[in-house]
Amino acid sequence: MPSEEQQMIVWKRCNDMVISWILNIITRDISDNVLYAKTAQVLWNELNAHYGQANGAKFYQLQKNLCQITQRNNDIPTYSAKMKSKWDELNVINTLPLCTCGAAHAFAKRDEDQRLIQFLIGLNPSYDTIRNNILMMEPFPSINRAYGILIQDEKQKEIHTTTIV
């Protein structure tokens, strides 16, 4: 078993390595403010205190961007990827607390239903029929299921357009 002094040397080496990793991935302006932190934990806590908090302006901007995304000339996969990108960003700054009572599942379902509605709202009018069919489903399908239905409809439209030409 290594001595206490040897353990301290190993710990210090690991601590210094983690500090080095963190300092090498942040901008110089930020690193200048935390350069003299004694431990990686202190460094991390300082960075988290200054930059890790959900920013109200960022949350507002993401929600605004989501409201402005529409399908336009994009196909379903491209449109879906734009929406998913914003949802993923929102998930990072707007997390649910850990819960063992089952409420988290209900909140997750509510969030998914809201995202499904956002997704359907941005679709082009050519998807009105399929959108209405999805909205009549009880319970609402998952976003992935609705995506699959829309992809299938999009492929059928492509086949029909190709056959007519």
MDAnalysis code that builds the backbone (N, CA, C; Angstrom):
import MDAnalysis as mda
import numpy as np

u = mda.Universe.empty(495, n_residues=165, atom_resindex=np.repeat(np.arange(165), 3), trajectory=True)
u.add_TopologyAttr("name", ["N", "CA", "C"] * 165)
u.add_TopologyAttr("resid", np.arange(1, 166))
u.add_TopologyAttr("resname", ["MET", "PRO", "SER", "GLU", "GLU", "GLN", "GLN", "MET", "ILE", "VAL", "TRP", "LYS", "ARG", "CYS", "ASN", "ASP", "MET", "VAL", "ILE", "SER", "TRP", "ILE", "LEU", "ASN", "ILE", "ILE", "THR", "ARG", "ASP", "ILE", "SER", "ASP", "ASN", "VAL", "LEU", "TYR", "ALA", "LYS", "THR", "ALA", "GLN", "VAL", "LEU", "TRP", "ASN", "GLU", "LEU", "ASN", "ALA", "HIS", "TYR", "GLY", "GLN", "ALA", "ASN", "GLY", "ALA", "LYS", "PHE", "TYR", "GLN", "LEU", "GLN", "LYS", "ASN", "LEU", "CYS", "GLN", "ILE", "THR", "GLN", "ARG", "ASN", "ASN", "ASP", "ILE", "PRO", "THR", "TYR", "SER", "ALA", "LYS", "MET", "LYS", "SER", "LYS", "TRP", "ASP", "GLU", "LEU", "ASN", "VAL", "ILE", "ASN", "THR", "LEU", "PRO", "LEU", "CYS", "THR", "CYS", "GLY", "ALA", "ALA", "HIS", "ALA", "PHE", "ALA", "LYS", "ARG", "ASP", "GLU", "ASP", "GLN", "ARG", "LEU", "ILE", "GLN", "PHE", "LEU", "ILE", "GLY", "LEU", "ASN", "PRO", "SER", "TYR", "ASP", "THR", "ILE", "ARG", "ASN", "ASN", "ILE", "LEU", "MET", "MET", "GLU", "PRO", "PHE", "PRO", "SER", "ILE", "ASN", "ARG", "ALA", "TYR", "GLY", "ILE", "LEU", "ILE", "GLN", "ASP", "GLU", "LYS", "GLN", "LYS", "GLU", "ILE", "HIS", "THR", "THR", "THR", "ILE", "VAL"])
u.atoms.positions = np.array([
    [0.855, -1.184, 0.000],
    [0.000, 0.000, 0.000],
    [0.893, 1.236, 0.000],
    [0.622, 2.168, -0.918],
    [1.463, 3.366, -0.986],
    [1.306, 4.211, 0.286],
    [2.384, 4.889, 0.599],
    [2.361, 5.743, 1.779],
    [1.463, 6.951, 1.532],
    [1.137, 7.662, 2.607],
    [0.301, 8.854, 2.499],
    [0.970, 9.903, 1.623],
    [2.284, 10.003, 1.724],
    [3.032, 10.973, 0.915],
    [2.962, 10.602, -0.569],
    [3.080, 9.325, -0.887],
    [2.976, 8.881, -2.278],
    [1.573, 9.117, -2.831],
    [0.567, 8.866, -2.002],
    [-0.817, 9.115, -2.427],
    [-1.027, 10.596, -2.719],
    [-0.427, 11.444, -1.884],
    [-0.559, 12.886, -2.079],
    [0.122, 13.321, -3.374],
    [1.260, 12.729, -3.692],
    [1.972, 13.059, -4.929],
    [1.113, 12.660, -6.139],
    [0.534, 11.461, -6.085],
    [-0.312, 10.992, -7.186],
    [-1.541, 11.896, -7.317],
    [-2.176, 12.230, -6.174],
    [-3.339, 13.104, -6.201],
    [-2.991, 14.452, -6.813],
    [-1.866, 15.034, -6.403],
    [-1.459, 16.344, -6.920],
    [-1.219, 16.272, -8.424],
    [-0.595, 15.202, -8.889],
    [-0.335, 15.036, -10.324],
    [-1.658, 14.972, -11.098],
    [-2.607, 14.195, -10.591],
    [-3.912, 14.091, -11.253],
    [-4.647, 15.434, -11.214],
    [-4.613, 16.106, -10.079],
    [-5.257, 17.407, -9.935],
    [-4.673, 18.398, -10.937],
    [-3.347, 18.437, -11.023],
    [-2.692, 19.358, -11.959],
    [-3.061, 19.037, -13.408],
    [-3.189, 17.741, -13.711],
    [-3.544, 17.337, -15.075],
    [-4.966, 17.801, -15.406],
    [-5.903, 17.629, -14.480],
    [-7.284, 18.051, -14.724],
    [-7.358, 19.572, -14.870],
    [-6.644, 20.299, -14.012],
    [-6.602, 21.763, -14.128],
    [-6.064, 22.160, -15.502],
    [-5.007, 21.498, -15.936],
    [-4.418, 21.793, -17.242],
    [-5.421, 21.552, -18.364],
    [-6.159, 20.451, -18.301],
    [-7.158, 20.148, -19.319],
    [-8.218, 21.246, -19.375],
    [-8.705, 21.613, -18.209],
    [-9.759, 22.640, -18.161],
    [-9.244, 23.966, -18.708],
    [-8.057, 24.380, -18.245],
    [-7.518, 25.671, -18.686],
    [-7.224, 25.699, -20.180],
    [-6.914, 24.544, -20.750],
    [-6.599, 24.487, -22.179],
    [-7.831, 24.515, -23.082],
    [-9.007, 24.291, -22.526],
    [-10.194, 24.301, -23.386],
    [-11.043, 25.558, -23.225],
    [-10.684, 26.421, -22.297],
    [-11.442, 27.660, -22.135],
    [-10.658, 28.823, -22.735],
    [-11.343, 29.897, -23.026],
    [-10.685, 31.048, -23.645],
    [-9.718, 31.703, -22.667],
    [-8.790, 32.425, -23.219],
    [-7.766, 33.081, -22.394],
    [-8.385, 34.079, -21.417],
    [-9.396, 34.826, -21.869],
    [-10.055, 35.788, -20.982],
    [-10.636, 35.096, -19.749],
    [-11.228, 33.958, -19.962],
    [-11.821, 33.229, -18.836],
    [-10.735, 32.604, -17.979],
    [-9.736, 31.999, -18.612],
    [-8.687, 31.332, -17.840],
    [-7.901, 32.317, -16.979],
    [-7.745, 33.551, -17.430],
    [-7.036, 34.552, -16.618],
    [-7.741, 34.800, -15.292],
    [-9.067, 34.629, -15.268],
    [-9.831, 34.872, -14.047],
    [-9.780, 33.725, -13.045],
    [-9.392, 32.543, -13.497],
    [-9.392, 31.372, -12.606],
    [-8.046, 30.667, -12.568],
    [-7.045, 31.300, -13.072],
    [-5.724, 30.688, -13.246],
    [-5.113, 30.180, -11.950],
    [-5.393, 30.811, -10.838],
    [-4.706, 30.478, -9.596],
    [-5.530, 29.610, -8.649],
    [-6.529, 28.934, -9.166],
    [-7.297, 28.002, -8.340],
    [-6.383, 26.872, -7.900],
    [-6.473, 26.488, -6.635],
    [-5.570, 25.476, -6.076],
    [-5.936, 24.051, -6.472],
    [-7.223, 23.807, -6.651],
    [-7.643, 22.454, -7.018],
    [-8.590, 22.503, -8.208],
    [-8.706, 21.370, -8.871],
    [-9.623, 21.270, -10.006],
    [-11.060, 21.509, -9.538],
    [-11.381, 21.057, -8.345],
    [-12.732, 21.261, -7.825],
    [-13.021, 22.743, -7.620],
    [-12.077, 23.476, -7.040],
    [-12.265, 24.915, -6.850],
    [-12.402, 25.606, -8.197],
    [-11.551, 25.232, -9.151],
    [-11.603, 25.798, -10.498],
    [-12.968, 25.532, -11.124],
    [-13.416, 24.288, -11.053],
    [-14.702, 23.915, -11.639],
    [-15.840, 24.683, -10.980],
    [-15.818, 24.777, -9.657],
    [-16.877, 25.501, -8.939],
    [-16.911, 26.975, -9.327],
    [-15.747, 27.593, -9.501],
    [-15.696, 28.995, -9.917],
    [-16.270, 29.167, -11.322],
    [-15.865, 28.284, -12.238],
    [-16.385, 28.358, -13.605],
    [-17.899, 28.145, -13.613],
    [-18.348, 27.174, -12.850],
    [-19.785, 26.892, -12.801],
    [-20.556, 28.068, -12.217],
    [-20.015, 28.701, -11.191],
    [-20.685, 29.845, -10.574],
    [-20.818, 31.007, -11.550],
    [-19.794, 31.206, -12.383],
    [-19.817, 32.338, -13.310],
    [-20.528, 32.042, -14.624],
    [-20.366, 30.815, -15.139],
    [-20.831, 30.542, -16.504],
    [-21.816, 29.385, -16.616],
    [-22.003, 28.613, -15.568],
    [-22.803, 27.397, -15.678],
    [-24.265, 27.570, -15.385],
    [-24.691, 28.743, -15.032],
    [-26.073, 28.933, -14.661],
    [-26.925, 29.218, -15.895],
    [-28.158, 28.756, -15.798],
    [-29.075, 29.007, -16.904],
    [-29.246, 30.509, -17.080],
    [-29.056, 30.934, -18.263],
    [-29.109, 32.350, -18.569],
    [-30.499, 32.672, -19.118],
    [-31.194, 33.585, -18.456],
    [-32.544, 33.941, -18.877],
    [-32.592, 34.420, -20.311],
    [-31.587, 35.206, -20.702],
    [-31.556, 35.712, -22.079],
    [-31.355, 34.562, -23.071],
    [-30.526, 33.602, -22.710],
    [-30.283, 32.445, -23.587],
    [-31.565, 31.616, -23.718],
    [-32.234, 31.413, -22.594],
    [-33.488, 30.667, -22.595],
    [-34.522, 31.367, -23.483],
    [-34.624, 32.660, -23.340],
    [-35.541, 33.464, -24.152],
    [-35.199, 33.326, -25.632],
    [-33.912, 33.458, -25.968],
    [-33.486, 33.395, -27.368],
    [-33.786, 32.025, -27.974],
    [-33.527, 30.964, -27.218],
    [-33.819, 29.618, -27.728],
    [-35.316, 29.442, -27.983],
    [-36.136, 29.901, -27.043],
    [-37.583, 29.787, -27.233],
    [-38.042, 30.603, -28.445],
    [-37.478, 31.790, -28.592],
    [-37.823, 32.641, -29.736],
    [-37.414, 31.957, -31.047],
    [-36.205, 31.400, -31.076],
    [-35.737, 30.698, -32.276],
    [-36.650, 29.523, -32.612],
    [-37.070, 28.793, -31.591],
    [-37.973, 27.664, -31.823],
    [-39.281, 28.123, -32.461],
    [-39.796, 29.239, -31.995],
    [-41.059, 29.761, -32.543],
    [-40.920, 30.196, -33.995],
    [-39.709, 30.513, -34.416],
    [-39.488, 31.012, -35.771],
    [-39.114, 29.920, -36.771],
    [-38.827, 28.724, -36.284],
    [-38.441, 27.645, -37.198],
    [-39.690, 27.091, -37.884],
    [-39.657, 27.095, -39.198],
    [-40.704, 26.459, -39.996],
    [-40.035, 25.616, -41.077],
    [-40.807, 24.747, -41.667],
    [-40.243, 23.817, -42.644],
    [-39.753, 24.520, -43.902],
    [-40.502, 25.464, -44.392],
    [-40.206, 26.177, -45.636],
    [-39.872, 25.195, -46.763],
    [-38.704, 25.330, -47.393],
    [-38.314, 24.468, -48.518],
    [-37.563, 23.219, -48.069],
    [-37.455, 23.017, -46.771],
    [-36.697, 21.870, -46.262],
    [-37.514, 20.589, -46.305],
    [-36.807, 19.475, -46.394],
    [-37.489, 18.197, -46.254],
    [-37.691, 17.936, -44.760],
    [-38.420, 16.903, -44.436],
    [-38.743, 16.583, -43.046],
    [-37.470, 16.334, -42.210],
    [-36.491, 15.544, -42.686],
    [-35.289, 15.329, -41.863],
    [-34.530, 16.626, -41.531],
    [-34.410, 17.528, -42.485],
    [-33.694, 18.786, -42.242],
    [-34.459, 19.645, -41.244],
    [-35.752, 19.755, -41.449],
    [-36.595, 20.526, -40.535],
    [-36.536, 19.936, -39.118],
    [-36.634, 18.632, -39.031],
    [-36.596, 17.952, -37.744],
    [-35.255, 18.176, -37.038],
    [-34.167, 18.133, -37.783],
    [-32.834, 18.332, -37.198],
    [-32.690, 19.733, -36.609],
    [-33.259, 20.729, -37.280],
    [-33.211, 22.102, -36.753],
    [-33.969, 22.187, -35.430],
    [-35.137, 21.594, -35.387],
    [-35.933, 21.611, -34.157],
    [-35.208, 20.861, -33.035],
    [-34.697, 19.694, -33.353],
    [-34.030, 18.868, -32.334],
    [-32.809, 19.575, -31.761],
    [-32.082, 20.282, -32.601],
    [-30.908, 21.019, -32.145],
    [-31.293, 22.035, -31.068],
    [-32.359, 22.775, -31.296],
    [-32.821, 23.773, -30.312],
    [-33.362, 23.091, -29.060],
    [-34.073, 21.987, -29.223],
    [-34.586, 21.261, -28.057],
    [-33.429, 20.739, -27.197],
    [-32.381, 20.237, -27.859],
    [-31.217, 19.747, -27.113],
    [-30.558, 20.870, -26.322],
    [-30.450, 22.048, -26.929],
    [-29.888, 23.195, -26.212],
    [-30.762, 23.552, -25.013],
    [-32.068, 23.525, -25.201],
    [-32.979, 23.814, -24.091],
    [-32.825, 22.800, -22.966],
    [-32.644, 21.535, -23.322],
    [-32.473, 20.490, -22.306],
    [-31.258, 20.758, -21.426],
    [-30.221, 21.348, -22.005],
    [-29.009, 21.621, -21.246],
    [-29.242, 22.707, -20.201],
    [-29.977, 23.750, -20.548],
    [-30.147, 24.856, -19.599],
    [-31.432, 24.763, -18.784],
    [-32.324, 23.845, -19.118],
    [-33.614, 23.759, -18.446],
    [-33.872, 22.315, -18.034],
    [-33.166, 21.852, -17.009],
    [-33.266, 20.455, -16.597],
    [-34.289, 20.283, -15.479],
    [-34.814, 19.085, -15.395],
    [-35.714, 18.734, -14.303],
    [-34.886, 18.220, -13.131],
    [-35.300, 18.523, -11.908],
    [-34.589, 17.965, -10.759],
    [-34.823, 16.460, -10.684],
    [-33.898, 15.753, -10.039],
    [-34.062, 14.314, -9.858],
    [-35.283, 14.058, -8.990],
    [-36.023, 13.022, -9.335],
    [-37.276, 12.762, -8.645],
    [-37.521, 11.271, -8.612],
    [-38.029, 10.778, -7.505],
    [-38.352, 9.359, -7.398],
    [-39.857, 9.121, -7.296],
    [-40.635, 10.190, -7.357],
    [-42.086, 10.068, -7.168],
    [-42.840, 9.784, -8.462],
    [-42.176, 9.816, -9.576],
    [-42.852, 9.572, -10.846],
    [-43.290, 10.830, -11.564],
    [-43.166, 11.977, -10.913],
    [-43.576, 13.233, -11.550],
    [-42.691, 13.558, -12.747],
    [-41.445, 13.172, -12.688],
    [-40.526, 13.458, -13.804],
    [-41.036, 12.824, -15.089],
    [-41.604, 11.637, -14.994],
    [-42.145, 10.969, -16.188],
    [-43.309, 11.779, -16.764],
    [-44.165, 12.285, -15.885],
    [-45.304, 13.090, -16.337],
    [-44.826, 14.391, -16.975],
    [-43.822, 15.028, -16.377],
    [-43.276, 16.258, -16.948],
    [-42.614, 15.983, -18.293],
    [-41.898, 14.866, -18.401],
    [-41.235, 14.522, -19.661],
    [-42.268, 14.295, -20.761],
    [-43.382, 13.632, -20.425],
    [-44.446, 13.404, -21.406],
    [-45.076, 14.732, -21.822],
    [-45.293, 15.628, -20.863],
    [-45.856, 16.941, -21.179],
    [-44.923, 17.708, -22.114],
    [-43.611, 17.682, -21.800],
    [-42.634, 18.370, -22.653],
    [-42.620, 17.775, -24.059],
    [-42.681, 16.442, -24.153],
    [-42.672, 15.814, -25.473],
    [-43.927, 16.167, -26.259],
    [-45.066, 16.202, -25.586],
    [-46.306, 16.594, -26.266],
    [-46.207, 18.034, -26.778],
    [-45.647, 18.928, -25.961],
    [-45.486, 20.320, -26.385],
    [-44.542, 20.414, -27.582],
    [-43.488, 19.627, -27.561],
    [-42.544, 19.640, -28.681],
    [-43.178, 19.069, -29.938],
    [-43.997, 18.067, -29.783],
    [-44.717, 17.516, -30.937],
    [-45.589, 18.602, -31.561],
    [-46.300, 19.353, -30.726],
    [-47.154, 20.428, -31.233],
    [-46.306, 21.482, -31.939],
    [-45.179, 21.878, -31.339],
    [-44.274, 22.846, -31.992],
    [-43.842, 22.335, -33.355],
    [-43.480, 21.070, -33.403],
    [-43.022, 20.451, -34.648],
    [-44.124, 20.485, -35.700],
    [-45.333, 20.127, -35.303],
    [-46.454, 20.088, -36.246],
    [-46.850, 21.489, -36.711],
    [-46.750, 22.474, -35.832],
    [-47.097, 23.849, -36.195],
    [-46.218, 24.354, -37.332],
    [-44.944, 23.994, -37.326],
    [-44.012, 24.511, -38.323],
    [-44.052, 23.818, -39.667],
    [-44.845, 22.762, -39.790],
    [-44.923, 22.044, -41.070],
    [-45.607, 22.883, -42.142],
    [-45.249, 22.621, -43.362],
    [-45.882, 23.286, -44.507],
    [-47.351, 22.872, -44.614],
    [-48.177, 23.720, -45.242],
    [-49.606, 23.392, -45.411],
    [-49.847, 22.080, -46.166],
    [-48.890, 21.649, -46.956],
    [-49.080, 20.393, -47.696],
    [-49.195, 19.185, -46.758],
    [-48.851, 19.365, -45.499],
    [-48.941, 18.286, -44.509],
    [-50.170, 18.428, -43.617],
    [-51.118, 19.283, -43.990],
    [-52.298, 19.524, -43.146],
    [-53.055, 18.236, -42.824],
    [-53.276, 17.393, -43.806],
    [-54.045, 16.168, -43.582],
    [-53.342, 15.236, -42.609],
    [-52.078, 15.008, -42.836],
    [-51.328, 14.087, -41.971],
    [-51.170, 14.695, -40.574],
    [-51.010, 16.027, -40.509],
    [-50.932, 16.715, -39.206],
    [-52.221, 16.487, -38.429],
    [-53.369, 16.659, -39.093],
    [-54.655, 16.448, -38.434],
    [-54.809, 15.012, -37.958],
    [-54.334, 14.067, -38.762],
    [-54.397, 12.657, -38.359],
    [-53.558, 12.406, -37.106],
    [-52.386, 13.001, -37.058],
    [-51.516, 12.839, -35.883],
    [-52.167, 13.465, -34.655],
    [-52.768, 14.644, -34.828],
    [-53.403, 15.333, -33.699],
    [-54.614, 14.574, -33.165],
    [-55.228, 13.726, -33.975],
    [-56.382, 12.944, -33.524],
    [-55.976, 11.684, -32.773],
    [-54.710, 11.341, -32.802],
    [-54.261, 10.129, -32.114],
    [-54.354, 10.324, -30.604],
    [-54.815, 9.280, -29.916],
    [-54.966, 9.328, -28.468],
    [-54.271, 8.124, -27.863],
    [-53.275, 8.301, -27.058],
    [-52.608, 9.553, -26.697],
    [-51.739, 10.032, -27.863],
    [-51.221, 11.251, -27.718],
    [-50.325, 11.765, -28.756],
    [-49.179, 10.787, -28.952],
    [-48.749, 10.599, -30.203],
    [-47.583, 9.736, -30.428],
    [-46.303, 10.451, -29.988],
    [-45.234, 9.692, -29.876],
    [-43.941, 10.314, -29.595],
    [-43.521, 11.123, -30.818],
    [-42.575, 11.997, -30.621],
    [-42.060, 12.782, -31.752],
    [-41.459, 11.844, -32.792],
    [-40.755, 10.817, -32.330],
    [-40.143, 9.870, -33.267],
    [-41.203, 9.146, -34.096],
    [-42.308, 8.786, -33.471],
    [-43.394, 8.114, -34.207],
    [-44.014, 9.069, -35.228],
    [-44.272, 10.307, -34.821],
    [-44.830, 11.299, -35.747],
    [-43.858, 11.556, -36.890],
    [-42.583, 11.625, -36.577],
    [-41.546, 11.815, -37.598],
    [-41.622, 10.676, -38.622],
    [-41.731, 9.454, -38.134],
    [-41.819, 8.298, -39.031],
    [-43.038, 8.370, -39.939],
    [-44.152, 8.799, -39.382],
    [-45.377, 8.943, -40.171],
    [-45.185, 10.007, -41.254],
    [-44.580, 11.120, -40.881],
    [-44.351, 12.208, -41.838],
    [-43.359, 11.807, -42.929],
    [-42.322, 11.084, -42.553],
    [-41.346, 10.600, -43.550],
    [-42.046, 9.684, -44.548],
    [-42.875, 8.799, -44.034],
    [-43.608, 7.890, -44.909],
    [-44.499, 8.672, -45.868],
    [-45.184, 9.684, -45.364],
    [-46.042, 10.519, -46.198],
    [-45.199, 11.263, -47.242],
    [-44.060, 11.788, -46.824],
    [-43.171, 12.507, -47.743],
    [-42.698, 11.587, -48.875],
    [-42.353, 10.356, -48.536],
    [-41.907, 9.389, -49.561],
    [-43.043, 9.051, -50.523],
    [-44.243, 8.908, -49.997],
    [-45.395, 8.618, -50.864],
    [-45.660, 9.775, -51.818],
    [-45.507, 11.014, -51.325],
    [-45.686, 12.188, -52.191],
    [-44.630, 12.206, -53.297],
    [-43.384, 11.837, -52.949],
    [-42.314, 11.788, -53.956],
    [-42.627, 10.751, -55.028],
    [-43.112, 9.605, -54.603],
    [-43.453, 8.545, -55.561],
    [-44.580, 9.002, -56.465],
    [-45.602, 9.630, -55.860],
    [-46.750, 10.106, -56.644],
    [-46.317, 11.188, -57.639],
    [-45.456, 12.104, -57.214],
    [-44.981, 13.177, -58.107],
    [-44.161, 12.587, -59.247],
    [-43.335, 11.581, -58.957],
    [-42.498, 10.963, -59.974],
    [-43.358, 10.210, -60.989],
    [-44.409, 9.575, -60.529],
    [-45.289, 8.813, -61.416],
    [-46.044, 9.719, -62.357],
    [-46.448, 10.887, -61.891],
    [-47.212, 11.823, -62.727],
    [-46.325, 12.414, -63.812],
    [-45.071, 12.694, -63.526],
    [-44.173, 13.327, -64.493],
    [-43.805, 12.320, -65.518],
])
